[in-house]
Amino acid sequence: MLIAAIDNIAAILVDLRSREIFESAKSAVKDDKPYTALKLIKQLLPIEKHLLETRLENSVVNGSA
């Protein structure tokens, strides 16, 4: 269930750094280390707004907004 939630968020934040963090977080969950997964995902909070704005800008440029 937690891995599915990570996959849902990963579908929104698709830059390379985010993908790496989400993959590491999923590995941590599989290793029964949910707190480690949380700490990994927490790294994205300071840049979340920028990532979402970039995603929106790309959607507008590509005509999918």
Protein Blocks (a to p, Z undefined) as FASTA:
>chain_A
ZZmmmmmmmmmmmcfklmmmmmmmmmmmmnopaklmmmmmmmmmmmmmmmmmmmmmmmmm
nopZZ
